[in-house]
Each structure stands twice: as C-alpha cells, then as structure tokens.
Amino acid sequence: MTRRSAHGVDETVSALRAEAERVGAVVAVVVDHAAAARKVGLSMPDTQVIIFGNPQAGTPLMQGCPEIAIDLPMRLMVRDDGQPGSLVTWQDPAYLAQRYGLGEDQLAPLNAPAKIASAVGAG
C-alpha cells in the first residue's frame, strides 16, 4: 500500500513516529537507508523505514501463528520519489492475512500502519 504525503521525508517520518507513539506503539528504530548508502560512497533517494510495534497487539498474533514474527514489528517506509512530498508505503493487511491464514478477528493489529499514515495525511 502506498500513499503520498504532502510533506518531505524527514517531516513525514517525524509525524508518523509521533502518531505511532501517540497510539501506544513503541518505535524500535528508524532505518535511514540513504544515510547508510552515503557511508559506503553510494547514493540513493532519501528513504527511511520506521519499525514499530505494540507487544499487546502483536504477541497474540505470534502465539497463534509463530511465522508472522518475520513480518512483525510493523514497518512504514517513507521515500523521496522526486515529486513534491514523499511516498509512504506499508504491507497490505489483506496480503498478510492471506499469507498467514488469519481470520477477520485478527486483522486489527495489521491495520495499524494504514491508520497511522491516515492520521498524518498520508492515507
């Protein structure tokens, strides 16, 4: 799932991070791929990934389907595509539900990235 933010990468990452924390998620790390590329003499458009989760929501999913741990915690990617603003991308919850055979009652935690993105105008 990809939506456009009206703001640049840094501002969008800050807003997403704040919203994730506001709704009770723990932001584990923000991975700055472009900064890592620069350290080895390469360049790429500004690209950052916010890795966040809520153990209260994710743990029951992993207890029922241990394999889903490879996709948890959740992630939001923000990147510069050369156009005004930035792009915000996350895993489609329907894809994850299908991949792991999850029922409708288990989807709520997988919708967190979309809700966070929407709350900051990228949904």
C-alpha positions, 0 to 999 in steps of 0.5 A, a space after each residue: 500500500 502506498 500513499 503520498 504525503 504532502 510533506 518531505 521525508 524527514 517531516 513525514 517520518 517525524 509525524 508518523 513516529 509521533 502518531 505511532 507513539 501517540 497510539 501506544 506503539 513503541 518505535 524500535 528504530 528508524 532505518 535511514 537507508 540513504 544515510 547508510 548508502 552515503 557511508 559506503 560512497 553510494 547514493 540513493 533517494 532519501 528513504 527511511 523505514 520506521 519499525 514499530 510495534 505494540 507487544 499487546 497487539 502483536 504477541 497474540 498474533 505470534 502465539 497463534 501463528 509463530 511465522 508472522 514474527 518475520 513480518 512483525 514489528 510493523 514497518 512504514 517506509 517513507 521515500 523521496 520519489 522526486 515529486 513534491 512530498 514523499 511516498 509512504 508505503 506499508 504491507 497490505 493487511 489483506 496480503 498478510 492475512 492471506 499469507 498467514 491464514 488469519 481470520 477477520 478477528 485478527 486483522 486489527 493489529 495489521 491495520 495499524 500502519 494504514 491508520 497511522 499514515 491516515 492520521 498524518 495525511 498520508 492515507 
